[in-house]
Amino acid sequence: MNLYIDADACPVKQDILNIASEFKIVPIFVASYTHYSNKRQATWVFVDPDREAADLYIINHARQGDVVVTQDMGLASLLTPKGIFVLTPKGKNLNDKDMPAILNRRYLSYKALASKQKIKGPKAFTVGDHENFSSMLRKLLCQCNL
């Protein structure tokens, strides 16, 4: 079982590192070269800065039973049918049956933006979100390690 992280804008990197060490898992952070830094822990894979390069890397490498952390619903919709566990940084465990509704909401939001309508952005990330994410990741890793 591998743990992949869509890392470019991931707000829970440190949470992942802490939990992965508890489970003796080496997480694989995937990011564009524009986010390169010498200060990093774990395994990092750097990809071209093209728009979907990190997503393509994850799609091509993640396998059934792996866990992926992402807030990209398009990426999630390609992973869940393959039996890959997908967790958002706010701790929502996504599954295949939820994806049509999630993608429809995303489409309606893009449509509203294109017509110059104001839409609400995501709520600010909170301490509770960190706690919820950590709890769900631990639970998911316990399930996967059985």
N, C-alpha and C positions, 0 to 999 in steps of 0.2 A: 504494500500500500504506500503510495506517495502522496505528499501534501504539497499541492501547487498553489501559489499565491499570485494573482494578477496584481503586481506590486506598484505600478506607477502612482496610483492615488489611494493606496490602501492605508487607512488610519489605524490599523490594528497589528502592525508589524511586530511591535514589541510583545504584545499579548501572544502572538503566534510563536515567537521565539521561546517565551517562557513555558508555554504549554507543550510545545514540541520537545523541549528538553525533559519534561516530566515523562513523556511517552517514549523517549529515546528515538525520536524521529528527526531526520534532517529535512527541514522544509526547503522547498525549491521556489525561490522568489524569481519571478519573470518580469523584467522591466526593459524599457528602451534605453539605449545608450545615453540618452539625454539625462537620465537619472543616475548615471554612474558615479560611484563614490568609493574611495579606498576604505572608508569606515563602514564595514559591513560584516555581519555575522551570517552563518549558515551558507547555503549554496545559492548563488545568484547566477541567473542566465540573462545575458543582455542581448537584446534583439535590435534590429533596425528601428529607427524612430517612426517608421510608417504607421499609419493610423491603427491598423489591426494586427501588427506584427506579434505582439505579446499574446493576443488571443489565438492566433494561428499556431504559435508554438505550443500553447496549452492544449488546444484541440488535437494537435498531432502527437502529443506525448502522453496525455492522460488516458488511463485505461479504466475499465470497469473496476469498481471498488476503491478507486482513488478519491481523494478529497480535494476540491478546488475552492478557494476563497476569492470571491469576486463581487463587485457591485454592478457588473455589466450583464444586463438581462439578456442581451443577444447572445453573448457567450454562454450564459447559463442554459439558454434554450437549446443550444447545440450539444451540451454535455449531459443533461439529465436523461435523455433517451438512451444514452450509452451506459447507463448504470453508474454514473459518476456522481458522487455526493457533492452538492454545491451549497455553500454557506455564504451568506452576505456578511459584511463587516458589522452589521447590526444584529447578527445572530439568527437571521431567518434561514431555515433549512428549506431550500427550494426543491420541488419535485416536478416531474413531468406533467402531472395533471393540472398544476397551477400555471404553467407557462402560457397557455393561450390567453388567459385573462391578464396576466402580467404584460405580455407583449401588446395586447390591445390597448391597455392603459398607456403604455409607452408610445404607441402609434398616435393615440389621441392627443397626448402631450406635444409630440412633434408637430402634429397638424395645427394645434392651437398656437404654437410658437411661430410657425410659418405664416399664420394669418395675423401676426402681430398682437395676439392676445397675451395678457400677462398671466403667468401661471406661477404657483408657489414652487419654490425650490425645495430641496430636501431640508428636513429639520436639522438643526445643529447636532453634532455628535456629542453625546453626554457620557458621564461616568457610568450611568446605567446601561448604555449601549455597550461599553467595554465589558461590563460584568455579564450582560446577556450573551455577548459573543463568546466570551471565555467559557461560560457554562455550556453553551451549545457545542462548541468545538470539543471540549472534554467529553461530552456525551457521545458525540459522533465518533471520536477516535476510540472510545471504549467499545462502541458497536462494531467498528471496523476491525479492531484487533482481536475479536472473538474467534 
